[in-house]
Amino acid sequence: MKQLRKTEWRGGYPIKKNLVLCAWGVLAVAGFAGILARPENIPSLAACVLALAGAVLSLPRLLGYYRTAYQCLPALNRRLTKKEQEELLECENFETITELKSGSLRRTDFAESARWLRINGRYIPKELVILGGAEVTFNIMNRDTTPVIFVYATGDAVKIDLGVQASVQKIRELNAYFRSRYHIFPGQADGKRTEELCSIFREIYTDYLKEKEPEKEDAVLAELVKDAGELRQKCIEKMPSYLKRDDG
């Protein structure tokens, strides 16, 4: 079984997709049937109308989720076909990153191959990541889980839930590992600034694709996964100076 398929089944995504589809179908049928039944009281009619409206409004998002071939390959799953995604990870051999599996993260999935990181069942192309890392979260019930957010040279922002709440010290250790081993610049919790960076990187990536014509995007991305040095440098040059660190 191919790498991506195995990960999808481990995460239960094929089952989740069908469950979501069934739930949507029940909502739509209940709303439609309720309206046809012409309930006499206003609250019942309003509930049926709201159910049907909810089903209609959620349909585009449902179709997008259902048609996504591999949830475990964020960002790139919107740019490439199912076959193209499979080809990117074909013959990749992953080994556990034992340095990261300690304390609260001892059961979290951390693995890498020559070109990819796998974090909690999500695949991240090392070459495309410009900045990011784990972020501290706060909750009065102390139940928030720690997210890892990466910004790609393509202008995509990817968020991965670690499934546990990591300590501030563990977050620092994790981010220091990303910086020293993969030359990933520190991220930032400010969502507005992250979106501004994504906008800058998207523009650079779009221009980069134009330079590569007549190559298709799938061929360009396949090369970038191997070596994105030129694109990375262009993105880094446009980054605000306060975000820059030694990328050596």
BELSULSUL-V357774 format. One record per residue. N is the residue number from 0. RES is the residue in three letters. SS is DSSP state (A for helix, B for strand, O for the rest). PSI is psi in degrees with one decimal (* if undefined). Layout:
BEGIN
N:RES:SS:PSI, N:RES:SS:PSI
END
This chain:
BEGIN
0:MET:O:137.6, 1:LYS:O:154.5, 2:GLN:A:-50.1, 3:LEU:A:-39.7, 4:ARG:A:-42.6, 5:LYS:A:-43.8, 6:THR:A:-38.8, 7:GLU:A:-44.0, 8:TRP:A:-34.7, 9:ARG:A:-37.0, 10:GLY:A:-6.7, 11:GLY:O:19.2, 12:TYR:A:-41.0, 13:PRO:A:-38.5, 14:ILE:A:-42.2, 15:LYS:A:-39.0, 16:LYS:A:-45.8, 17:ASN:A:-36.0, 18:LEU:A:-42.1, 19:VAL:A:-41.6, 20:LEU:A:-41.7, 21:CYS:A:-42.4, 22:ALA:A:-41.1, 23:TRP:A:-42.2, 24:GLY:A:-42.3, 25:VAL:A:-42.9, 26:LEU:A:-45.3, 27:ALA:A:-46.0, 28:VAL:A:-42.3, 29:ALA:A:-44.0, 30:GLY:A:-46.0, 31:PHE:A:-45.8, 32:ALA:A:-37.1, 33:GLY:A:-40.3, 34:ILE:A:-41.4, 35:LEU:A:-31.0, 36:ALA:O:-11.9, 37:ARG:O:66.6, 38:PRO:O:142.1, 39:GLU:O:-33.3, 40:ASN:O:145.0, 41:ILE:A:-44.0, 42:PRO:A:-41.3, 43:SER:A:-42.5, 44:LEU:A:-42.0, 45:ALA:A:-39.2, 46:ALA:A:-40.2, 47:CYS:A:-42.5, 48:VAL:A:-43.6, 49:LEU:A:-38.8, 50:ALA:A:-45.2, 51:LEU:A:-41.7, 52:ALA:A:-41.4, 53:GLY:A:-39.8, 54:ALA:A:-42.9, 55:VAL:A:-45.5, 56:LEU:A:-30.8, 57:SER:A:-5.5, 58:LEU:A:-47.0, 59:PRO:A:-42.6, 60:ARG:A:-38.5, 61:LEU:A:-45.6, 62:LEU:A:-39.4, 63:GLY:A:-43.6, 64:TYR:A:-43.2, 65:TYR:A:-34.3, 66:ARG:A:-12.5, 67:THR:O:117.8, 68:ALA:O:-49.2, 69:TYR:O:110.3, 70:GLN:O:-22.2, 71:CYS:O:-0.8, 72:LEU:O:70.9, 73:PRO:O:149.5, 74:ALA:O:-58.8, 75:LEU:A:-22.8, 76:ASN:A:-13.0, 77:ARG:A:-12.1, 78:ARG:O:-20.1, 79:LEU:O:156.3, 80:THR:O:169.0, 81:LYS:A:-45.2, 82:LYS:A:-41.1, 83:GLU:A:-37.6, 84:GLN:A:-42.9, 85:GLU:A:-38.6, 86:GLU:A:-31.7, 87:LEU:A:-33.4, 88:LEU:O:7.9, 89:GLU:O:134.2, 90:CYS:O:10.7, 91:GLU:O:130.0, 92:ASN:O:122.0, 93:PHE:O:139.4, 94:GLU:B:142.5, 95:THR:B:137.3, 96:ILE:O:90.3, 97:THR:A:-27.2, 98:GLU:A:-27.0, 99:LEU:A:-16.6, 100:LYS:O:78.7, 101:SER:O:161.5, 102:GLY:A:-132.6, 103:SER:A:-15.5, 104:LEU:A:12.7, 105:ARG:O:-25.2, 106:ARG:O:1.7, 107:THR:O:141.4, 108:ASP:O:109.9, 109:PHE:B:117.3, 110:ALA:B:161.5, 111:GLU:B:154.1, 112:SER:O:-166.7, 113:ALA:O:-34.6, 114:ARG:O:-5.3, 115:TRP:B:151.1, 116:LEU:B:142.0, 117:ARG:B:119.0, 118:ILE:B:114.8, 119:ASN:O:46.1, 120:GLY:O:16.2, 121:ARG:B:140.5, 122:TYR:B:129.7, 123:ILE:B:122.8, 124:PRO:B:116.9, 125:LYS:A:-43.2, 126:GLU:A:-28.5, 127:LEU:A:-16.1, 128:VAL:B:124.9, 129:ILE:B:-50.1, 130:LEU:B:165.1, 131:GLY:B:-170.1, 132:GLY:B:-177.8, 133:ALA:B:149.0, 134:GLU:O:145.5, 135:VAL:O:134.2, 136:THR:O:153.2, 137:PHE:O:141.2, 138:ASN:O:136.3, 139:ILE:O:-22.2, 140:MET:O:-2.9, 141:ASN:O:38.6, 142:ARG:O:5.9, 143:ASP:O:143.8, 144:THR:O:154.6, 145:THR:O:127.3, 146:PRO:B:150.5, 147:VAL:B:126.1, 148:ILE:B:127.3, 149:PHE:B:144.8, 150:VAL:B:124.1, 151:TYR:B:160.9, 152:ALA:O:-13.7, 153:THR:O:-6.9, 154:GLY:O:8.6, 155:ASP:O:141.3, 156:ALA:B:127.5, 157:VAL:B:127.6, 158:LYS:B:128.3, 159:ILE:B:126.2, 160:ASP:B:122.9, 161:LEU:O:-13.7, 162:GLY:O:-6.0, 163:VAL:O:164.4, 164:GLN:O:112.6, 165:ALA:O:147.6, 166:SER:O:161.7, 167:VAL:A:-40.6, 168:GLN:A:-42.7, 169:LYS:A:-37.1, 170:ILE:A:-42.1, 171:ARG:A:-41.7, 172:GLU:A:-42.0, 173:LEU:A:-46.1, 174:ASN:A:-36.0, 175:ALA:A:-36.6, 176:TYR:A:-44.7, 177:PHE:A:-41.5, 178:ARG:A:-47.4, 179:SER:A:-36.8, 180:ARG:A:-37.6, 181:TYR:A:3.5, 182:HIS:O:43.3, 183:ILE:O:123.8, 184:PHE:B:149.3, 185:PRO:B:139.2, 186:GLY:O:-168.4, 187:GLN:O:147.3, 188:ALA:O:-15.0, 189:ASP:O:106.3, 190:GLY:A:-35.2, 191:LYS:A:-44.5, 192:ARG:A:-35.7, 193:THR:A:-42.5, 194:GLU:A:-36.4, 195:GLU:A:-42.4, 196:LEU:A:-42.6, 197:CYS:A:-40.3, 198:SER:A:-42.0, 199:ILE:A:-46.6, 200:PHE:A:-36.9, 201:ARG:A:-41.8, 202:GLU:A:-43.5, 203:ILE:A:-42.7, 204:TYR:A:-40.6, 205:THR:A:-43.3, 206:ASP:A:-37.1, 207:TYR:A:-41.2, 208:LEU:A:-39.4, 209:LYS:A:-36.9, 210:GLU:A:-27.6, 211:LYS:O:-0.8, 212:GLU:O:144.4, 213:PRO:O:21.1, 214:GLU:O:143.8, 215:LYS:O:159.5, 216:GLU:A:-35.4, 217:ASP:A:-38.9, 218:ALA:A:-38.6, 219:VAL:A:-46.1, 220:LEU:A:-37.5, 221:ALA:A:-37.9, 222:GLU:A:-37.6, 223:LEU:A:-33.3, 224:VAL:A:-31.5, 225:LYS:A:-43.4, 226:ASP:O:108.4, 227:ALA:O:24.7, 228:GLY:A:-46.1, 229:GLU:A:-47.5, 230:LEU:A:-41.6, 231:ARG:A:-46.2, 232:GLN:A:-39.3, 233:LYS:A:-40.2, 234:CYS:A:-43.5, 235:ILE:A:-38.6, 236:GLU:A:-29.5, 237:LYS:A:-6.4, 238:MET:O:146.2, 239:PRO:O:144.1, 240:SER:A:-31.7, 241:TYR:A:-15.4, 242:LEU:A:-14.4, 243:LYS:O:139.4, 244:ARG:O:175.2, 245:ASP:O:115.5, 246:ASP:O:11.1, 247:GLY:O:*
END
